[in-house]
Amino acid sequence: MGKSKRNKGGRGGGGGGGGGGGEDQFDVGSDVDSVSSVSTALTDLQLAQATEQVNSQDFVLDKYIDDLYEKRGSTREAALGALVDAFESFVLLDLVENKYATLLSQFINSIKKGSIKEVCLACHATGLLAITLGAGSSSREVMDETRPQLLRVLQTWPDVSKMISALDCLAIVTFVGATDLAETQLSMKTIWDVIHPKSGSNVGVVRKPKPPLLAAAVSAWGLLLTTIVPSRRNADSWKESITFLSALLEAEDRAVRMAAGEALALCFELKLLDVFSNEDAEVDTREASSSKNQLFLNMQALKAKISGLAYNLSMEAGGRGADKKNLNGQRDLFQQISDFIKTGECLEESLRISGKHAILRVTSWRESIQLNYLRRFLGRGFLKHAQDNGLLHDIFDIKMDTTENMTNTEKKIYRSGEEKGRALKLNKERRLAQMRKQNVSNEQ
């Protein structure tokens, strides 16, 4: 639809130029009428095709929703699979804005009562629904309605694949829908109880998560940690989590080590291991001072331990039968982490979205973790959502080249307008600067 609008604008501009020639317009009238009629016909055809596509998608979406009410599990599974495919292939915001409550209700029903496959598909579909809706009251409702069911799944420790799907869903709906720190921390605590279950967290015997589940949980926890705004934090509140994550760097499973490494790099970036002089300032006692000094020493020791382990993992030799691909990925990741700890220089990554100028760039561990998680969750639909989904544009500040499909004349007009806008902005900034200087001189 966007392309048809640009074509209409370009051809309409040409027709307008021909129609503005006074008496000369009668000499070329037939040609203008011919071109204009062809242009109008093409535009109408494109509009009709776009409208038909939207109506067709709407019809198919309704059919899938109807199938979610069927008693036969295989029918519901097929509908969920088709909806996942549709959410990945298109950004269906216009179609789901008025239907998300119905979709959500049926997704939750599948999470409650479905087979393992149905639960996994429903969790994925719920996360995709939140991404499609974007930040706002609708995605907040998705989070609020879904979280109790996901919590039930995570507390009962069913099939591993079921738990991983629930973790992914909880991370995504919270990432998109949470509006304050307390909501994010609630989901982070739920996920942490999977990472490091304690006797008081779940009723019964304390279970140890298997490596795939542990790696997924650490990644989900790390995604939500990216939403924590760096500010004055009490390092003592993060000491236990960081200590446990540092122990995971020595785990046997490589995926667990890499997930923990990314989370720890983010902890360094957010300065969660730093003990600031203003912490506990309100309690100015000798005991408080001694406690803070001990915390400082503990955090320094943790930093040294993590730095040493990161360096060792970046240099790990491949033994017989080692997974070379994952080994190289581990080396590269921990080399970046080791460099970051030593120099403070953030990693940079560029990803081409479309065309020559649509580039997504990440320059921090926070953005890198968000990119990797969303890219994995969206699968083959990531590029489509990166191009058309406003949520991803807001997260990564993707700059799209709006002139890519324009004619040379249209590009000149567009860029001329941009230059005028920049000139007006600069002039305004100069005037404001001069006014500030004048006010300062008057005050003196």
C-alpha positions in Angstrom: 0.0 0.0 0.0 2.9 2.4 0.7 4.3 1.7 -2.7 1.0 2.5 -4.5 0.8 5.8 -2.7 4.2 6.8 -3.9 3.4 5.8 -7.4 0.2 7.8 -7.3 2.0 10.8 -6.0 4.7 10.7 -8.6 2.4 10.2 -11.6 -0.1 12.8 -10.2 2.7 15.3 -10.0 3.6 14.8 -13.6 0.0 15.2 -14.7 -0.3 18.4 -12.7 2.7 19.8 -14.5 1.2 19.1 -17.9 -2.1 20.6 -17.0 -0.5 23.9 -16.0 0.8 25.0 -19.4 -2.1 27.4 -20.4 -2.9 27.2 -24.2 -0.2 24.5 -24.7 -2.3 22.0 -22.8 -4.6 21.6 -25.9 -1.6 20.5 -28.0 -0.8 17.6 -25.7 -4.2 17.1 -24.2 -4.8 13.6 -25.6 -1.4 12.4 -24.3 -2.1 13.8 -20.9 -5.6 12.3 -20.8 -4.1 9.0 -21.9 -1.4 9.0 -19.3 -3.8 10.2 -16.6 -6.3 7.5 -17.4 -3.7 4.8 -17.3 -2.3 6.2 -14.0 -5.7 6.3 -12.5 -6.5 2.8 -13.7 -3.2 1.4 -12.2 -3.8 3.2 -8.9 -7.3 2.0 -8.7 -6.2 -1.6 -9.4 -3.4 -1.4 -6.8 -5.9 0.0 -4.3 -8.4 -2.7 -5.1 -5.7 -5.4 -4.8 -4.5 -4.0 -1.4 -8.1 -3.8 -0.1 -8.8 -7.3 -1.3 -5.6 -8.5 0.5 -6.7 -6.8 3.7 -10.2 -8.2 3.5 -8.8 -11.7 2.7 -6.5 -11.5 5.7 -9.4 -10.4 7.9 -11.5 -13.3 6.6 -8.7 -15.8 7.2 -8.0 -14.4 10.7 -11.7 -14.9 11.6 -11.5 -18.5 10.4 -8.5 -19.2 12.6 -10.2 -17.6 15.6 -13.3 -19.8 15.0 -11.0 -22.9 14.9 -9.6 -22.0 18.3 -13.1 -22.8 19.8 -13.1 -26.3 18.4 -13.0 -29.3 20.8 -10.5 -31.2 18.7 -7.0 -30.4 19.9 -5.4 -30.9 16.5 -7.7 -28.3 15.0 -6.7 -25.7 17.6 -3.1 -26.6 17.1 -3.4 -26.0 13.4 -5.1 -22.7 13.9 -2.4 -21.6 16.4 0.3 -22.6 14.0 -1.4 -20.6 11.2 -1.8 -17.6 13.4 1.9 -17.7 14.4 2.8 -17.9 10.7 0.5 -14.9 10.0 1.9 -12.8 12.8 5.4 -13.5 11.6 4.7 -12.8 8.0 2.8 -9.6 8.4 2.4 -6.8 10.9 -1.3 -7.2 11.5 -1.9 -4.3 13.8 -4.9 -2.9 12.0 -6.6 -6.4 11.9 -6.0 -7.3 15.6 -6.6 -4.0 17.4 -10.3 -4.9 17.7 -9.9 -8.6 18.0 -6.9 -8.9 20.4 -9.2 -9.6 23.5 -10.8 -12.5 21.7 -7.5 -13.9 20.5 -6.0 -13.5 24.0 -8.9 -15.3 25.7 -8.4 -18.3 23.4 -4.6 -18.3 23.7 -5.0 -18.4 27.5 -7.5 -21.2 27.2 -5.0 -23.2 25.2 -2.2 -22.5 27.7 -4.6 -23.7 30.5 -5.9 -26.9 28.9 -3.9 -27.7 25.8 -1.3 -30.4 25.0 2.4 -29.6 25.2 2.4 -28.6 21.5 -0.7 -26.4 21.9 0.7 -24.7 25.0 4.0 -23.9 23.2 2.2 -22.5 20.1 -0.2 -20.5 22.3 2.7 -19.0 24.3 4.5 -18.0 21.1 1.3 -16.6 19.6 0.7 -14.5 22.7 4.2 -13.0 22.5 3.7 -12.2 18.9 0.3 -10.6 19.7 2.0 -8.3 22.2 4.8 -7.4 19.7 2.2 -6.7 17.0 0.1 -4.4 19.4 3.2 -2.6 20.6 3.6 -0.6 23.8 0.3 0.6 25.3 -2.8 -0.3 27.2 -3.6 -3.3 25.0 -0.2 -5.0 25.5 -0.5 -4.1 29.2 -3.7 -6.1 29.3 -2.0 -9.0 27.4 0.6 -9.1 30.2 -1.8 -8.8 33.1 -4.1 -11.5 31.7 -1.4 -13.9 30.7 1.0 -13.7 33.6 -1.0 -15.8 36.1 -1.3 -18.7 33.7 2.4 -18.5 32.8 3.3 -18.4 36.5 1.2 -21.6 37.0 3.2 -23.3 34.3 6.5 -22.2 35.6 5.7 -23.3 39.2 4.5 -26.8 38.3 7.6 -27.6 36.3 6.0 -29.6 33.4 7.8 -30.5 30.2 11.0 -28.6 29.5 9.8 -27.3 26.1 6.6 -26.1 27.8 8.5 -24.2 30.4 10.9 -22.6 27.8 7.9 -21.4 25.8 6.3 -19.9 29.0 9.6 -18.2 29.9 9.8 -16.7 26.4 6.2 -15.5 26.5 6.5 -14.0 30.0 9.7 -12.1 29.0 8.2 -10.8 25.8 4.8 -9.7 27.2 6.5 -8.0 30.2 9.1 -6.4 27.9 6.4 -4.9 25.8 3.6 -4.3 28.3 5.2 -3.4 31.6 4.9 0.3 32.5 6.8 0.5 35.8 9.7 -1.1 37.6 7.6 -3.1 40.0 5.8 -5.0 37.1 9.2 -5.8 35.5 10.7 -6.9 38.9 7.7 -9.2 39.5 8.4 -11.1 36.2 12.1 -11.1 36.9 11.6 -12.7 40.3 9.4 -15.4 38.7 12.1 -16.2 36.2 14.8 -16.1 38.8 13.0 -18.8 40.8 13.5 -21.0 37.7 17.2 -20.1 37.5 17.9 -20.5 41.2 15.1 -22.3 42.9 15.1 -22.3 46.7 13.3 -24.3 49.3 10.9 -21.4 50.0 10.1 -20.5 46.4 8.3 -23.7 45.3 6.5 -26.3 47.4 8.2 -29.6 47.5 11.6 -30.8 46.5 13.9 -28.1 45.0 14.4 -28.9 41.3 17.6 -28.2 39.4 16.8 -26.9 35.9 18.3 -28.7 32.9 20.8 -26.8 30.8 18.4 -25.8 28.0 15.9 -24.5 30.5 18.6 -22.7 32.5 20.0 -21.0 29.4 16.5 -19.9 28.3 15.7 -18.6 31.8 18.9 -16.6 32.1 18.3 -15.1 28.6 14.7 -14.2 29.6 15.9 -12.6 32.8 18.6 -10.7 30.9 16.1 -9.3 28.4 14.0 -7.8 31.3 17.2 -6.5 32.9 17.7 -4.3 29.8 14.6 -2.3 30.8 16.1 -1.3 34.2 17.0 2.4 33.9 20.5 3.0 35.2 20.2 5.1 38.3 21.4 5.1 41.9 21.1 1.5 42.9 22.1 -0.3 46.1 24.8 -2.8 44.8 24.1 -5.1 47.8 20.6 -5.9 46.3 22.3 -7.3 43.1 25.2 -9.1 44.8 23.4 -12.5 45.1 22.2 -12.5 41.5 25.6 -11.5 40.1 27.4 -14.0 42.3 25.2 -16.8 41.1 25.6 -15.7 37.4 29.3 -15.7 37.8 29.2 -19.3 39.0 27.3 -20.2 35.8 30.4 -19.1 33.8 31.9 -22.4 35.0 28.9 -24.5 34.0 29.4 -27.5 31.7 26.9 -26.4 29.2 28.2 -23.8 26.7 24.8 -22.2 26.1 24.4 -21.6 29.8 27.9 -20.0 30.0 27.1 -17.7 27.1 23.7 -16.6 28.4 25.3 -15.8 31.8 28.1 -14.0 30.1 25.7 -11.6 28.3 23.7 -11.0 31.4 26.9 -10.2 33.4 28.2 -7.8 30.6 24.9 -6.0 31.0 25.4 -5.8 34.8 28.7 -4.1 34.1 27.2 -1.8 31.6 24.4 -0.8 34.1 27.1 -0.4 36.8 25.3 -2.8 39.1 28.7 -3.9 40.6 29.7 -0.4 41.5 29.5 0.8 45.1 28.9 4.5 45.0 29.8 6.9 47.8 26.3 8.1 48.3 24.9 4.7 49.1 23.7 4.4 52.7 24.5 8.1 53.1 21.5 8.5 55.3 23.0 6.1 57.9 26.3 7.8 58.8 27.6 5.3 61.4 30.8 3.4 61.8 28.9 0.1 61.4 27.4 1.3 58.1 30.7 2.5 56.9 32.4 -0.8 57.6 29.5 -2.7 55.9 29.9 -0.5 52.8 33.7 -1.1 52.7 33.1 -4.8 52.9 30.5 -4.6 50.0 33.1 -2.7 48.0 35.7 -5.3 48.5 33.2 -8.1 47.7 32.2 -6.4 44.4 35.8 -5.8 43.5 36.5 -9.5 44.0 33.5 -10.4 41.9 34.7 -8.1 39.1 38.1 -9.7 39.1 36.6 -13.2 39.1 34.3 -12.4 36.2 37.1 -10.7 34.2 39.4 -13.7 34.7 36.7 -16.3 33.7 35.7 -14.2 30.6 39.3 -14.1 29.5 39.7 -17.9 30.0 36.5 -18.6 28.0 37.7 -16.4 25.2 40.8 -18.5 24.9 39.3 -21.9 25.5 40.9 -24.6 23.3 38.7 -27.0 21.3 39.1 -30.6 22.4 38.2 -33.7 20.4 34.5 -33.7 19.4 34.0 -30.1 20.5 31.2 -28.2 18.8 33.4 -25.8 16.7 30.6 -23.5 15.8 29.5 -22.9 19.4 33.1 -22.8 20.5 33.9 -20.0 18.1 30.8 -18.2 19.2 31.8 -18.5 22.8 35.3 -17.2 22.1 34.0 -14.2 20.2 31.4 -13.4 22.8 33.8 -13.6 25.8 36.5 -11.7 23.9 34.0 -8.8 23.5 33.0 -9.1 27.2 36.7 -9.2 28.3 37.5 -6.1 26.2 34.4 -4.3 27.6 35.4 -5.0 31.2 38.9 -3.8 30.6 38.3 -0.7 28.4 34.6 0.1 28.7 34.3 0.1 24.9 30.9 -1.2 23.9 30.4 -3.7 21.1 28.9 -2.4 17.8 26.8 -4.4 15.4 25.1 -3.5 12.1 22.2 -5.3 10.5 20.9 -4.4 7.1 17.1 -4.3 7.1 16.3 -3.4 3.5 17.6 -1.5 0.6 20.9 0.4 0.8 20.3 2.7 3.7 17.9 1.0 6.1 20.4 -0.1 8.8 19.9 -1.2 12.4 22.8 -0.5 14.6 23.4 -1.5 18.2 26.1 0.1 20.3 25.5 -1.4 23.7 25.0 -4.7 25.5 21.4 -3.6 26.3 20.6 -3.2 22.6 22.5 -6.3 21.6 20.6 -8.5 24.1 17.3 -7.0 22.9 18.2 -7.6 19.3 19.3 -11.2 19.7 16.2 -12.1 21.8 13.7 -10.5 19.4 15.5 -11.9 16.4 15.2 -15.4 17.8 11.6 -15.0 19.0 10.4 -13.5 15.7 12.4 -16.0 13.6 11.9 -15.5 9.9 9.5 -12.6 10.6 12.2 -10.4 12.2 13.1 -8.5 9.0 9.4 -7.8 8.2 8.8 -6.5 11.7 12.0 -4.5 11.6 10.8 -2.8 8.5 7.1 -2.2 9.4 6.6 -2.6 13.1 6.7 0.7 15.0 7.6 -1.0 18.3 11.0 -2.2 16.8 11.5 1.3 15.3 11.1 2.8 18.8 13.4 0.2 20.5 16.3 0.4 18.0 15.7 3.8 16.4 15.8 2.2 12.9 16.2 4.8 10.2 14.4 3.9 7.0 15.4 5.5 3.6 12.1 7.0 2.5 13.5 8.1 -0.9 14.5 4.6 -2.0 11.6 4.1 -4.4 11.2 7.7 -5.4 12.0 9.2 -8.8 15.0 11.5 -9.1 12.6 14.5 -9.2 10.8 13.4 -6.1 14.1 12.8 -4.3 15.3 16.4 -5.1 12.0 17.8 -3.7 12.2 15.6 -0.6 15.8 16.4 0.2 15.2 20.1 -0.5 12.5 20.1 2.1 14.8 18.3 4.6 17.5 20.9 4.0 15.0 23.7 4.6 13.9 22.0 7.8 17.5 21.7 9.0 18.2 25.3 8.2 15.1 26.5 10.1 16.1 24.3 13.1 19.6 25.7 13.1 18.4 29.3 12.8 16.0 28.7 15.7 18.8 27.2 17.8 21.0 30.2 17.0 18.3 32.7 18.0 17.8 30.8 21.3 21.5 30.8 22.0 21.7 34.5 21.3 18.8 35.2 23.6 20.4 33.1 26.4 23.7 35.0 26.0 21.8 38.3 26.1 19.9 37.3 29.3 23.2 36.3 30.9 24.9 39.6 30.0 21.8 41.5 31.3 21.9 39.7 34.6 25.6 40.5 35.0 
